Amino acid sequence: MQRIMLKSKIHRATVTGLELDYEGSIAIDENLMEAADMLAGEQVQVLNLNNGERFITYVIRGKRGTGQMMLNGPAARLAVLGDTIIVLAYAPMEDAEARKFKATVVKVDARNRIAKILKK
């Protein structure tokens, strides 16, 4: 049996940009992508703590070292600048692996810089 498990998350990031005239996605600072083991094109779920929106999109590379967390296309209508979001990535795993797996949690500061990386 396979289970869909949380692989990694970027916790309590701040939305830094909104670009409606784009086909879709979330642009994430490459430093955060690497810390959270997220790849360009990977499906993610975004949770907006300010308004309760939950949506699925995909990751594109944001500019390294900028703290960029920019919602593009239709997702840009689901937040405002400064909203706090959580970005989640999941992975299918066999039951035995899932029982031992620890997700990577990247906690960020108010400027979306890495504050702490945990395995939970």
CYANA upper distance limits for C-alpha pairs under 8 A (distance plus 0.5 A):
  1 MET  CA     94 GLU  CA      6.46
  1 MET  CA     95 ASP  CA      6.38
  2 GLN  CA     92 PRO  CA      6.67
  2 GLN  CA     93 MET  CA      5.77
  2 GLN  CA     94 GLU  CA      4.95
  2 GLN  CA     95 ASP  CA      6.14
  3 ARG  CA     92 PRO  CA      6.01
  3 ARG  CA     93 MET  CA      5.89
  3 ARG  CA     94 GLU  CA      6.80
  3 ARG  CA     95 ASP  CA      6.75
  3 ARG  CA     98 ALA  CA      7.41
  4 ILE  CA     90 TYR  CA      6.85
  4 ILE  CA     91 ALA  CA      6.04
  4 ILE  CA     92 PRO  CA      4.89
  4 ILE  CA     93 MET  CA      6.85
  5 MET  CA     90 TYR  CA      5.86
  5 MET  CA     91 ALA  CA      5.97
  5 MET  CA     92 PRO  CA      6.67
  5 MET  CA     93 MET  CA      7.45
  5 MET  CA     98 ALA  CA      7.31
  6 LEU  CA     88 LEU  CA      7.58
  6 LEU  CA     89 ALA  CA      6.60
  6 LEU  CA     90 TYR  CA      4.91
  6 LEU  CA     91 ALA  CA      6.99
  6 LEU  CA    103 ALA  CA      6.57
  7 LYS  CA     88 LEU  CA      8.22
  7 LYS  CA     89 ALA  CA      6.04
  7 LYS  CA     90 TYR  CA      5.25
  7 LYS  CA     91 ALA  CA      6.19
  7 LYS  CA    102 LYS  CA      8.16
  7 LYS  CA    103 ALA  CA      5.30
  7 LYS  CA    104 THR  CA      6.99
  8 SER  CA     36 ALA  CA      6.09
  8 SER  CA     37 ASP  CA      7.46
  8 SER  CA     38 MET  CA      8.24
  8 SER  CA     88 LEU  CA      6.52
  8 SER  CA     89 ALA  CA      5.79
  8 SER  CA     90 TYR  CA      7.38
  8 SER  CA    103 ALA  CA      5.60
  8 SER  CA    104 THR  CA      5.00
  8 SER  CA    105 VAL  CA      6.20
  8 SER  CA    106 VAL  CA      8.30
  9 LYS  CA     36 ALA  CA      6.70
  9 LYS  CA     86 ILE  CA      7.40
  9 LYS  CA     87 VAL  CA      5.88
  9 LYS  CA     88 LEU  CA      4.95
  9 LYS  CA     89 ALA  CA      6.66
  9 LYS  CA    103 ALA  CA      8.27
  9 LYS  CA    104 THR  CA      6.91
  9 LYS  CA    105 VAL  CA      5.52
  9 LYS  CA    106 VAL  CA      6.60
 10 ILE  CA     32 LEU  CA      8.01
 10 ILE  CA     36 ALA  CA      7.11
 10 ILE  CA     86 ILE  CA      6.22
 10 ILE  CA     87 VAL  CA      5.62
 10 ILE  CA     88 LEU  CA      7.23
 10 ILE  CA    105 VAL  CA      6.60
 10 ILE  CA    106 VAL  CA      5.26
 10 ILE  CA    107 LYS  CA      6.60
 10 ILE  CA    108 VAL  CA      7.88
 11 HIS  CA     85 ILE  CA      7.64
 11 HIS  CA     86 ILE  CA      5.34
 11 HIS  CA     87 VAL  CA      7.23
 11 HIS  CA    105 VAL  CA      7.33
 11 HIS  CA    106 VAL  CA      6.44
 11 HIS  CA    107 LYS  CA      5.48
 11 HIS  CA    108 VAL  CA      7.06
 12 ARG  CA     84 THR  CA      5.98
 12 ARG  CA     85 ILE  CA      5.72
 12 ARG  CA     86 ILE  CA      5.75
 12 ARG  CA    107 LYS  CA      7.39
 12 ARG  CA    108 VAL  CA      7.15
 13 ALA  CA     69 MET  CA      7.86
 13 ALA  CA     84 THR  CA      6.01
 13 ALA  CA     85 ILE  CA      5.78
 13 ALA  CA     86 ILE  CA      6.80
 13 ALA  CA    107 LYS  CA      8.43
 13 ALA  CA    108 VAL  CA      6.66
 13 ALA  CA    109 ASP  CA      8.01
 13 ALA  CA    110 ALA  CA      7.81
 13 ALA  CA    111 ARG  CA      8.50
 13 ALA  CA    112 ASN  CA      6.14
 14 THR  CA     69 MET  CA      7.24
 14 THR  CA     81 LEU  CA      8.32
 14 THR  CA     82 GLY  CA      5.93
 14 THR  CA     83 ASP  CA      6.14
 14 THR  CA     84 THR  CA      5.19
 14 THR  CA     85 ILE  CA      6.73
 14 THR  CA    110 ALA  CA      7.30
 14 THR  CA    111 ARG  CA      7.68
 14 THR  CA    112 ASN  CA      6.96
 15 VAL  CA     68 GLN  CA      8.24
 15 VAL  CA     69 MET  CA      5.68
 15 VAL  CA     70 MET  CA      6.47
 15 VAL  CA     71 LEU  CA      7.92
 15 VAL  CA     79 ALA  CA      8.21
 15 VAL  CA     80 VAL  CA      7.77
 15 VAL  CA     81 LEU  CA      5.87
 15 VAL  CA     82 GLY  CA      5.57
 15 VAL  CA     83 ASP  CA      5.89
 15 VAL  CA     84 THR  CA      6.88
 15 VAL  CA     85 ILE  CA      7.53
 16 THR  CA     67 GLY  CA      8.34
 16 THR  CA     68 GLN  CA      6.40
 16 THR  CA     69 MET  CA      5.78
 16 THR  CA     70 MET  CA      6.04
 16 THR  CA     81 LEU  CA      6.26
 16 THR  CA     82 GLY  CA      6.86
 17 GLY  CA     68 GLN  CA      8.03
 17 GLY  CA     69 MET  CA      7.11
 17 GLY  CA     70 MET  CA      4.83
 17 GLY  CA     71 LEU  CA      6.79
 17 GLY  CA     81 LEU  CA      6.59
 18 LEU  CA     70 MET  CA      6.05
 18 LEU  CA     71 LEU  CA      5.45
 18 LEU  CA     72 ASN  CA      6.31
 18 LEU  CA     76 ALA  CA      5.53
 18 LEU  CA     80 VAL  CA      7.97
 18 LEU  CA     81 LEU  CA      7.61
 19 GLU  CA     70 MET  CA      7.96
 19 GLU  CA     71 LEU  CA      6.89
 19 GLU  CA     72 ASN  CA      5.17
 19 GLU  CA     73 GLY  CA      6.67
 19 GLU  CA     76 ALA  CA      6.52
 20 LEU  CA     72 ASN  CA      6.04
 20 LEU  CA     73 GLY  CA      4.87
 20 LEU  CA     74 PRO  CA      6.82
 20 LEU  CA     75 ALA  CA      8.25
 20 LEU  CA     76 ALA  CA      5.96
 20 LEU  CA     77 ARG  CA      7.81
 21 ASP  CA     72 ASN  CA      7.82
 21 ASP  CA     73 GLY  CA      6.25
 22 TYR  CA     72 ASN  CA      6.09
 22 TYR  CA     73 GLY  CA      5.07
 23 GLU  CA     72 ASN  CA      7.48
 23 GLU  CA     73 GLY  CA      5.52
 23 GLU  CA     74 PRO  CA      8.31
 24 GLY  CA     57 THR  CA      7.67
 24 GLY  CA     58 TYR  CA      8.27
 24 GLY  CA     71 LEU  CA      8.23
 24 GLY  CA     72 ASN  CA      5.37
 24 GLY  CA     73 GLY  CA      4.58
 24 GLY  CA     74 PRO  CA      6.82
 24 GLY  CA     75 ALA  CA      7.36
 25 SER  CA     57 THR  CA      5.76
 25 SER  CA     58 TYR  CA      5.42
 25 SER  CA     59 VAL  CA      6.29
 25 SER  CA     60 ILE  CA      7.05
 25 SER  CA     71 LEU  CA      6.80
 25 SER  CA     72 ASN  CA      5.73
 25 SER  CA     73 GLY  CA      7.26
 25 SER  CA     75 ALA  CA      7.73
 26 ILE  CA     57 THR  CA      7.38
 26 ILE  CA     58 TYR  CA      6.73
 26 ILE  CA     59 VAL  CA      5.64
 26 ILE  CA     60 ILE  CA      6.52
 26 ILE  CA     69 MET  CA      7.30
 26 ILE  CA     70 MET  CA      6.00
 26 ILE  CA     71 LEU  CA      5.16
 26 ILE  CA     72 ASN  CA      6.39
 27 ALA  CA     59 VAL  CA      6.49
 27 ALA  CA     60 ILE  CA      5.25
 27 ALA  CA     61 ARG  CA      5.99
 27 ALA  CA     62 GLY  CA      5.22
 27 ALA  CA     68 GLN  CA      7.24
 27 ALA  CA     69 MET  CA      6.13
 27 ALA  CA     70 MET  CA      5.46
 27 ALA  CA     71 LEU  CA      7.04
 27 ALA  CA     72 ASN  CA      8.09
 28 ILE  CA     32 LEU  CA      7.23
 28 ILE  CA     33 MET  CA      6.91
 28 ILE  CA     59 VAL  CA      7.34
 28 ILE  CA     60 ILE  CA      6.98
 28 ILE  CA     61 ARG  CA      6.15
 28 ILE  CA     62 GLY  CA      5.03
 28 ILE  CA     63 LYS  CA      8.04
 28 ILE  CA     67 GLY  CA      8.00
 28 ILE  CA     68 GLN  CA      5.92
 28 ILE  CA     69 MET  CA      5.32
 28 ILE  CA     70 MET  CA      7.20
 29 ASP  CA     33 MET  CA      6.88
 29 ASP  CA     61 ARG  CA      6.94
 29 ASP  CA     62 GLY  CA      4.80
 29 ASP  CA     63 LYS  CA      5.75
 29 ASP  CA     64 ARG  CA      5.50
 29 ASP  CA     65 GLY  CA      6.83
 29 ASP  CA     66 THR  CA      6.72
 29 ASP  CA     67 GLY  CA      5.86
 29 ASP  CA     68 GLN  CA      5.35
 29 ASP  CA     69 MET  CA      7.14
 30 GLU  CA     34 GLU  CA      6.61
 30 GLU  CA     61 ARG  CA      6.29
 30 GLU  CA     62 GLY  CA      6.22
 30 GLU  CA     63 LYS  CA      6.78
 30 GLU  CA     64 ARG  CA      5.22
 30 GLU  CA     65 GLY  CA      7.76
 31 ASN  CA     35 ALA  CA      6.72
 31 ASN  CA     64 ARG  CA      6.24
 31 ASN  CA     65 GLY  CA      6.79
 32 LEU  CA     36 ALA  CA      6.54
 32 LEU  CA     67 GLY  CA      8.34
 32 LEU  CA    106 VAL  CA      8.12
 32 LEU  CA    113 ARG  CA      8.32
 32 LEU  CA    114 ILE  CA      7.59
 33 MET  CA     37 ASP  CA      6.33
 33 MET  CA     38 MET  CA      5.34
 33 MET  CA     39 LEU  CA      7.16
 33 MET  CA     61 ARG  CA      8.29
 34 GLU  CA     38 MET  CA      6.73
 34 GLU  CA     39 LEU  CA      8.27
 35 ALA  CA    106 VAL  CA      7.26
 35 ALA  CA    117 ILE  CA      8.03
 36 ALA  CA    104 THR  CA      6.64
 36 ALA  CA    105 VAL  CA      7.35
 36 ALA  CA    106 VAL  CA      6.59
 37 ASP  CA    104 THR  CA      8.45
 38 MET  CA     42 GLU  CA      7.12
 38 MET  CA     59 VAL  CA      8.09
 38 MET  CA     89 ALA  CA      7.81
 39 LEU  CA     59 VAL  CA      7.29
 39 LEU  CA     60 ILE  CA      8.33
 40 ALA  CA     58 TYR  CA      7.98
 40 ALA  CA     59 VAL  CA      5.50
 40 ALA  CA     60 ILE  CA      5.24
 40 ALA  CA     61 ARG  CA      6.45
 41 GLY  CA     58 TYR  CA      5.82
 41 GLY  CA     59 VAL  CA      5.60
 41 GLY  CA     60 ILE  CA      6.63
 42 GLU  CA     58 TYR  CA      5.75
 42 GLU  CA     59 VAL  CA      6.03
 42 GLU  CA     89 ALA  CA      8.40
 43 GLN  CA     56 ILE  CA      7.42
 43 GLN  CA     57 THR  CA      6.24
 43 GLN  CA     58 TYR  CA      4.83
 43 GLN  CA     59 VAL  CA      7.12
 43 GLN  CA     89 ALA  CA      7.28
 44 VAL  CA     56 ILE  CA      6.17
 44 VAL  CA     57 THR  CA      6.10
 44 VAL  CA     58 TYR  CA      6.05
 44 VAL  CA     59 VAL  CA      7.46
 44 VAL  CA     87 VAL  CA      6.99
 44 VAL  CA     88 LEU  CA      5.95
 44 VAL  CA     89 ALA  CA      5.34
 44 VAL  CA     90 TYR  CA      7.89
 45 GLN  CA     54 ARG  CA      7.41
 45 GLN  CA     55 PHE  CA      6.07
 45 GLN  CA     56 ILE  CA      4.86
 45 GLN  CA     57 THR  CA      6.91
 45 GLN  CA     87 VAL  CA      6.35
 45 GLN  CA     88 LEU  CA      5.62
 45 GLN  CA     89 ALA  CA      7.07
 46 VAL  CA     54 ARG  CA      6.12
 46 VAL  CA     55 PHE  CA      5.88
 46 VAL  CA     56 ILE  CA      6.70
 46 VAL  CA     57 THR  CA      8.09
 46 VAL  CA     85 ILE  CA      7.12
 46 VAL  CA     86 ILE  CA      6.25
 46 VAL  CA     87 VAL  CA      5.16
 46 VAL  CA     88 LEU  CA      6.83
 47 LEU  CA     52 GLY  CA      7.37
 47 LEU  CA     53 GLU  CA      6.45
 47 LEU  CA     54 ARG  CA      5.07
 47 LEU  CA     55 PHE  CA      7.30
 47 LEU  CA     85 ILE  CA      5.89
 47 LEU  CA     86 ILE  CA      5.62
 47 LEU  CA     87 VAL  CA      7.02
 48 ASN  CA     52 GLY  CA      5.82
 48 ASN  CA     53 GLU  CA      5.69
 48 ASN  CA     54 ARG  CA      6.87
 48 ASN  CA     78 LEU  CA      8.47
 48 ASN  CA     79 ALA  CA      7.60
 48 ASN  CA     83 ASP  CA      7.46
 48 ASN  CA     84 THR  CA      6.58
 48 ASN  CA     85 ILE  CA      5.00
 48 ASN  CA     86 ILE  CA      7.19
 49 LEU  CA     53 GLU  CA      8.12
 49 LEU  CA     83 ASP  CA      7.74
 49 LEU  CA     84 THR  CA      6.05
 49 LEU  CA     85 ILE  CA      6.19
 49 LEU  CA     86 ILE  CA      8.14
 50 ASN  CA     83 ASP  CA      6.39
 50 ASN  CA     84 THR  CA      6.80
 50 ASN  CA     85 ILE  CA      8.39
 51 ASN  CA     79 ALA  CA      8.12
 53 GLU  CA     78 LEU  CA      7.02
 55 PHE  CA     75 ALA  CA      8.13
 57 THR  CA     75 ALA  CA      8.34
 62 GLY  CA     68 GLN  CA      6.42
 62 GLY  CA     69 MET  CA      7.98
 63 LYS  CA     67 GLY  CA      8.43
 63 LYS  CA     68 GLN  CA      7.14
 64 ARG  CA     68 GLN  CA      8.50
 65 GLY  CA    113 ARG  CA      8.39
 67 GLY  CA    111 ARG  CA      6.60
 67 GLY  CA    112 ASN  CA      5.12
 67 GLY  CA    113 ARG  CA      6.42
 68 GLN  CA    112 ASN  CA      7.86
 69 MET  CA    112 ASN  CA      8.40
 71 LEU  CA     75 ALA  CA      6.16
 71 LEU  CA     76 ALA  CA      5.41
 71 LEU  CA     79 ALA  CA      8.48
 72 ASN  CA     76 ALA  CA      5.61
 73 GLY  CA     77 ARG  CA      8.38
 74 PRO  CA     78 LEU  CA      8.04
 75 ALA  CA     79 ALA  CA      7.95
 76 ALA  CA     80 VAL  CA      8.20
 79 ALA  CA     83 ASP  CA      6.81
 93 MET  CA     97 GLU  CA      6.57
 93 MET  CA     98 ALA  CA      6.07
 94 GLU  CA     98 ALA  CA      6.59
 95 ASP  CA     99 ARG  CA      6.78
 96 ALA  CA    100 LYS  CA      7.41
 97 GLU  CA    101 PHE  CA      6.40
102 LYS  CA    119 LYS  CA      5.86
102 LYS  CA    120 LYS  CA      5.32
103 ALA  CA    119 LYS  CA      5.89
103 ALA  CA    120 LYS  CA      5.67
104 THR  CA    117 ILE  CA      7.39
104 THR  CA    118 LEU  CA      6.25
104 THR  CA    119 LYS  CA      5.23
104 THR  CA    120 LYS  CA      7.00
105 VAL  CA    117 ILE  CA      6.15
105 VAL  CA    118 LEU  CA      5.53
105 VAL  CA    119 LYS  CA      6.62
105 VAL  CA    120 LYS  CA      7.50
106 VAL  CA    114 ILE  CA      7.23
106 VAL  CA    115 ALA  CA      8.08
106 VAL  CA    116 LYS  CA      6.51
106 VAL  CA    117 ILE  CA      5.13
106 VAL  CA    118 LEU  CA      7.03
107 LYS  CA    114 ILE  CA      6.62
107 LYS  CA    115 ALA  CA      6.01
107 LYS  CA    116 LYS  CA      5.63
107 LYS  CA    117 ILE  CA      6.72
108 VAL  CA    112 ASN  CA      5.51
108 VAL  CA    113 ARG  CA      5.71
108 VAL  CA    114 ILE  CA      5.08
108 VAL  CA    115 ALA  CA      5.29
108 VAL  CA    116 LYS  CA      7.35
109 ASP  CA    113 ARG  CA      5.97
109 ASP  CA    114 ILE  CA      7.05
109 ASP  CA    115 ALA  CA      6.22
